[in-house]
């Protein structure tokens, strides 16, 4: 029996639920492995070889190599685990969040300092444009 997931109707939003957890299990385990200095060094020395040690999908591996965090999330990655990739690259969480929005880090910081994104247009896919 499939569960009702009304949150799937929110544009641009991926909820990390049980289904996503299963989908991204090995991707997230890979990310957690980067907490150990020796694993970070192995990853930095040959990213593809290190990724090939994990039973991730090819699409997940390509998303990591491209540092496409939005794709990683779509493929089951959890942002708190994915942050380990950014830390391995010497990037701040703010930099990573900015990259996910298509903004520079400075643009993203200014947006957040001024109250974040406007809620206009970020409602539900099923809503009509003019009310």
Helices and strands as residue ranges (DSSP letters): G 6-9, H 18-23, H 25-33, H 37-45, H 47-51, H 58-66, H 69-74, H 79-88, H 93-101, H 105-113
